[in-house]
Amino acid sequence: MFRRLRDTATEVQGHHRLTQGINRAVADGDQEARAAFTSGTGTLAAALTRRGRDMRGAEIHDYGTRVAAAGGGPERVHRLARD
């Protein structure tokens, strides 16, 4: 049971960092982020529900596609999860 709680806490922490990165990208004027992340999926939904996880994954895929089409590289997508 401890392992499951630890894994859940790790998942929530990772999604929290990702949510902060998404919010930061939108606030910094990243047009691709603004266009891709429209569902409002929050940290807990993304970490704890299948629908939230799937929506977050689809939005990240959409963001990567938009960044590539705009001529950006993978580091731009990867920066969403930075501390």
URUR-V109826 format. One line per field, one symbol per residue. psi: psi as a letter, one per 20 degrees, with the letter a starting at -180 (. if undefined). burial: 1 if it has 16 or more other ideal C-beta (glycine too) atoms within 10 Angstrom, else 0. A space follows every 10 residues. Layout:
psi->???
burial->???
This chain:
psi->hggggggggg gggghggggg gghggghjjo hhghhhnihj prggghhiqg ggggggghhg gggggggghi jrrhhhghih jq.
burial->0000000000 0000100110 1100110001 0110011000 1010111000 0110110011 0011011000 0000011001 000
